[in-house]
Amino acid sequence: MDPALVEPPYPLQRHIGFYITDWTQGYARFELPMEDFLMNRYGILHGGVHSLMCDTAMGYAGAYTGDPENRNLAMTLNLSVNFIGQMKGTTLIAEGRRTGGGARTFFAEATITDDLGTLSARATGVFRLRAS
């Protein structure tokens, strides 16, 4: 991944602790170390964290330009997350892929796995692009 494309973390990103590890045309990957403060009352990863990471990966996947001087931003119009299994590893991996759409609106899908390969969530979304 071109280091010039890595943006400084925004406040929520900095607070939660996730970071981008790959970003190309139609694809984005983020990672998040599993921390106690991310867990729900049952001691498992909170569903909102799954949703946040899916939303972020899909938005970035569809907003890629490859040009740090010409950035796109994606706004979520619809997000659907299906929770599949419990994570067992120490790192959450969110991968988003653009699946279709046009010049301003796009569709995407995402998966959440851990560093052991455990699948824990799948998501789909609809996004609208706007210039930064």
Secondary structure, DSSP 8 states (H G I E B T S, - for coil): --GGG-----HHHHHHT-EEEEEETTEEEEEEE--GGGB-TTSSB-HHHHHHHHHHHHHHHHH--S-TTS-EEEEEEEEEEEE-----SSEEEEEEEEEEE-SSEEEEEEEEEETT--EEEEEEEEEEEEE-
